[in-house]
């Protein structure tokens, strides 16, 4: 693709519509599929087929303009066609985003092809975000914020003053009048063993006891895909000190909204 001058980049950035910009900002925050983008930005019309065609044309145009790129590797479980494609932000897209944000035409990060395991996990996190946005539109929840990695990570002082981290996949904030519930989301696809899960759970307990999150400690919500995995997570959390269980919840995608909405604060 032909390299654009600074003037050309500014002209491109200024030409893109408000919806184009919103799509770019969403892709910048997370790896996401065409179907997920379609649900976020092209749903609600009276004619679903027309909305899908408009989505395909929009994605194709943004790819043709060099703002978005498509992963070469197909990820299992998604449909064929534009809806099944997975999009990422190109260097040109990164520079347009920086320009909109007032950071100038910065040097972009190098693009890379993620592994299939990483991509499946990232798409599962994106699916949680899309479902929350849809639930917000339907009036089921009020989504106050969804922050992915690494912005949702939290550091604290562990034993001996050493700096430690908890690294959830996302921080979900739901509003209910003057009250706001916060949950750290752990999307589990069954790739980690019991030892790794136990270390992660113990880190959350240590973070809670450090008191560094203030008065409100986010609920740690483990999202699993099957009953056997849920049993393992319940067993892991149950092996911790008795007062630690209140920090955790284990749920499936079907019950995620209810658990997040009722998660409360500790």
Phi, psi and omega in degrees: 000138183297135179287134180267143173288170177302318179297319179296322178296317179296317179298318178297313181300322181285335182283333185291142183284172178298321178291320176303316181296318180296322177296315179300315180297323179291316179294327178296329184276339187196151170289131189212149182270164177298320179297320179294318176297321179299317179294326181285320193242351185228019179264169176093351178283161181288332182246103183296323181295318179295320179296320179294320178295318178298320178298314180299317180295321181294314180297318180297320180294318180292327175290316179298324178283354177083014182273321176247154173235160177249140174294140178288323184278131174283140179256130183301144174094358178250157185288160174286168179085189184300326182295331181270356178284152178246129188252149173222165181271125178283174175300320178296320177295321177299320182289323175297316180298316179298322178297314179298326182275002178078019182262004181083180180272076187290161175289128184283158172285153178290137177282151178214160179263111181289160176291161179297322180296315178298316183295319179298319180294316180298320180291328176294321176294317178299324179297322176298316179298314182297317180297322179292320177298316179296320178294324176296317179298323182278359179078013181279327176219166172245105184280112181268341179176149176218107183245122180272192179285150355269004184297335182273354180293154182223132178256152179206165179271121179266204181299133180074009179084005180292142180283127178233166183227148158249138186232073177293169178279334180195157170247121181252129178240121178243135181260147175213087186067234179275357183259145176227125175264142179235136180224135169271126184260127175244106181271113186253120179252017174081017184266344182259144179277176183301320182299316180295320179295321180294319178298320180294316180296318179297325178296321178294321178297317179296322178296316179301315183288342178287337180073015186278353179267006180082209184287337186241113175265125181298143172294137177264110185254115177270121178259117183242166186251352180206164186295323181296320178292323177299319178298320179296316180294321177297319178296318179297311181294326179290342180278352179278169176308149189304325183282356183276336186301328181298344181281342192241155169217144178240128185212173178250166180305325183294330184253004186301313183300317181295320180292316179295318182292330181259009186296323179064194182231150178256000000 
